[in-house]
Amino acid sequence: MGALASAIQQTRAVVFARASNLAPHFKRWSGNQAIRSFVDGVTAGAPAGAAFVLGRRAIIDSWTLAIAVAALAIAARFRKVPGPALILPAGVVGVLLKRLG
């Protein structure tokens, strides 16, 4: 366990050192429109990529596809729907469908 703690501490020290060395440049880079566009693209693309990978693994039959399409339609229609308001009913429907068939 001591070796693990030491490795974690060393990793934290290296990350801190790199961030400290780059910190003076952040202000200059934040004004660069190309870098800002890149960061915006990464910020938008990462959740989309994760959703694609998770959806591809989770949608295994026509019922899960129907639940996913219904949740997507509700989220698109009502933009301010909180996540739990979609997850809980989808889970209940999934459990009911599993018991029925």
C-alpha positions as CSV (number, residue, x, y, z in Angstrom):
1,M,0.0,0.0,0.0
2,G,2.9,2.3,0.7
3,A,4.2,1.9,-2.9
4,L,0.8,2.9,-4.3
5,A,0.6,6.0,-2.1
6,S,4.1,7.0,-3.2
7,A,3.2,6.5,-6.8
8,I,0.1,8.7,-6.4
9,Q,2.1,11.4,-4.7
10,Q,4.8,11.3,-7.4
11,T,2.2,11.6,-10.1
12,R,0.5,14.5,-8.3
13,A,3.9,16.3,-8.0
14,V,4.6,15.9,-11.8
15,V,1.2,17.2,-12.7
16,F,1.5,20.2,-10.4
17,A,5.0,21.0,-11.8
18,R,3.8,20.9,-15.4
19,A,0.7,23.0,-14.6
20,S,2.9,25.5,-12.7
21,N,5.3,25.8,-15.7
22,L,2.4,26.3,-18.1
23,A,0.4,28.7,-16.0
24,P,2.0,31.9,-17.2
25,H,1.0,31.0,-20.8
26,F,-2.7,30.3,-20.1
27,K,-3.7,33.9,-20.1
28,R,-2.0,34.5,-23.5
29,W,-3.5,31.3,-24.9
30,S,-7.0,32.1,-23.7
31,G,-7.2,35.0,-26.1
32,N,-6.3,32.8,-29.1
33,Q,-9.5,32.1,-31.1
34,A,-8.2,28.9,-32.6
35,I,-7.4,27.4,-29.2
36,R,-10.8,28.5,-27.8
37,S,-12.5,26.9,-30.8
38,F,-10.5,23.7,-30.2
39,V,-11.5,23.6,-26.5
40,D,-15.1,24.2,-27.4
41,G,-15.1,21.3,-29.9
42,V,-13.5,19.0,-27.4
43,T,-16.0,20.1,-24.7
44,A,-18.9,19.3,-27.0
45,G,-17.4,16.1,-28.6
46,A,-16.4,14.2,-25.5
47,P,-19.9,13.8,-24.1
48,A,-21.3,13.0,-27.6
49,G,-18.6,10.3,-28.1
50,A,-19.3,8.8,-24.6
51,A,-23.0,8.7,-25.3
52,F,-22.4,6.9,-28.6
53,V,-20.1,4.3,-27.1
54,L,-22.4,3.7,-24.1
55,G,-25.5,3.7,-26.3
56,R,-24.0,1.2,-28.7
57,R,-23.3,-1.2,-25.8
58,A,-26.6,-0.6,-24.0
59,I,-29.1,-0.9,-26.8
60,I,-29.3,-4.6,-27.2
61,D,-32.8,-5.2,-28.5
62,S,-35.9,-3.5,-29.9
63,W,-37.2,-2.6,-26.4
64,T,-34.1,-0.8,-25.3
65,L,-34.0,1.0,-28.6
66,A,-37.6,2.1,-28.1
67,I,-36.8,3.3,-24.6
68,A,-33.8,5.2,-25.9
69,V,-35.8,6.8,-28.7
70,A,-38.6,7.8,-26.3
71,A,-36.1,9.4,-23.9
72,L,-34.4,11.2,-26.7
73,A,-37.7,12.5,-28.0
74,I,-38.7,13.7,-24.5
75,A,-35.4,15.4,-24.0
76,A,-35.5,17.1,-27.4
77,R,-39.1,18.3,-26.8
78,F,-38.7,19.5,-23.3
79,R,-35.2,20.9,-23.0
80,K,-35.1,21.4,-19.3
81,V,-36.1,17.9,-18.2
82,P,-33.7,16.8,-15.4
83,G,-31.8,13.5,-16.0
84,P,-33.4,11.6,-13.1
85,A,-36.9,12.4,-14.6
86,L,-35.9,10.4,-17.7
87,I,-33.8,7.7,-16.0
88,L,-36.3,6.6,-13.3
89,P,-39.3,6.0,-15.7
90,A,-37.0,4.3,-18.2
91,G,-35.7,2.0,-15.5
92,V,-39.2,1.2,-14.4
93,V,-40.3,0.4,-18.0
94,G,-37.2,-1.7,-18.5
95,V,-37.9,-3.8,-15.3
96,L,-41.6,-4.2,-16.3
97,L,-40.6,-5.3,-19.8
98,K,-38.1,-7.8,-18.4
99,R,-40.7,-9.3,-16.2
100,L,-43.3,-9.6,-19.0
101,G,-41.1,-11.1,-21.5
